[in-house]
Amino acid sequence: YEHGEHENEQDWTVLREQLTVKDQQIKELHEQLKQTQKLVDQAQQLQLKTQLQLEEKQEKILLLESENKEESKVGFWRRLFGG
């Protein structure tokens, strides 16, 4: 009976060690997940910033094109009426 008890204690020791290892693995994976979420958040912020910059430049282009058309019209009428 003592021999079986000794084996049982060894089994428990092995199981405790395995549980400790698994706990450490879970902790490491949790840290990796947090880092990944942080990187995703940074990427989304960068994408938003880039999108806003692009929209701002597109608006400037449209404004310049509009101003250019207006100048062309004024130039045409000035030429037509000798302004």
C-alpha positions as CSV (number, residue, x, y, z in Angstrom):
1,Y,0.0,0.0,0.0
2,E,2.9,2.4,0.8
3,H,4.4,1.8,-2.7
4,G,1.1,2.8,-4.3
5,E,0.9,5.9,-2.1
6,H,4.4,6.9,-3.1
7,E,3.5,6.6,-6.8
8,N,0.3,8.6,-6.2
9,E,2.4,11.4,-4.6
10,Q,4.7,11.4,-7.6
11,D,1.7,11.6,-9.9
12,W,0.5,14.6,-7.9
13,T,3.9,16.2,-8.0
14,V,4.0,15.8,-11.8
15,L,0.5,17.2,-12.2
16,R,1.3,20.2,-10.1
17,E,4.4,20.9,-12.2
18,Q,2.5,20.6,-15.4
19,L,-0.2,22.9,-14.0
20,T,2.5,25.4,-13.1
21,V,3.9,25.2,-16.6
22,K,0.4,25.6,-18.1
23,D,-0.3,28.6,-15.9
24,Q,3.0,30.2,-17.1
25,Q,2.1,29.5,-20.7
26,I,-1.3,31.1,-20.2
27,K,0.3,34.1,-18.7
28,E,2.7,34.5,-21.6
29,L,-0.1,34.1,-24.2
30,H,-2.1,36.7,-22.3
31,E,0.8,39.1,-22.6
32,Q,1.2,38.4,-26.3
33,L,-2.5,39.0,-26.8
34,K,-2.2,42.4,-25.0
35,Q,0.7,43.4,-27.2
36,T,-1.1,42.3,-30.3
37,Q,-4.2,44.3,-29.3
38,K,-2.0,47.3,-28.7
39,L,-0.4,46.9,-32.1
40,V,-3.8,46.6,-33.7
41,D,-5.0,49.8,-31.9
42,Q,-1.9,51.7,-33.1
43,A,-2.4,50.4,-36.7
44,Q,-6.0,51.6,-36.6
45,Q,-5.0,55.0,-35.3
46,L,-2.4,55.3,-38.0
47,Q,-4.9,54.3,-40.7
48,L,-7.4,56.9,-39.5
49,K,-4.7,59.6,-39.5
50,T,-3.6,58.7,-43.0
51,Q,-7.2,58.6,-44.2
52,L,-7.9,62.1,-42.7
53,Q,-4.7,63.4,-44.3
54,L,-5.8,62.0,-47.7
55,E,-9.2,63.5,-47.4
56,E,-7.7,66.9,-46.5
57,K,-5.5,66.8,-49.6
58,Q,-8.4,65.7,-51.8
59,E,-10.4,68.7,-50.5
60,K,-7.4,71.0,-51.3
61,I,-7.2,69.6,-54.8
62,L,-10.9,70.2,-55.4
63,L,-10.7,73.7,-54.0
64,L,-7.7,74.5,-56.3
65,E,-9.5,73.0,-59.3
66,S,-12.6,75.1,-58.5
67,E,-10.5,78.2,-58.1
68,N,-8.7,77.5,-61.4
69,K,-12.0,77.1,-63.2
70,E,-13.3,80.4,-61.8
71,E,-10.1,82.2,-62.9
72,S,-10.5,80.7,-66.4
73,K,-14.0,82.0,-66.6
74,V,-13.0,85.5,-65.5
75,G,-10.1,85.5,-67.9
76,F,-12.4,84.5,-70.7
77,W,-14.9,87.4,-70.0
78,R,-12.1,89.9,-69.5
79,R,-10.7,88.9,-72.9
80,L,-14.1,89.0,-74.4
81,F,-15.0,92.5,-73.1
82,G,-11.4,93.9,-73.2
83,G,-11.0,94.0,-69.3
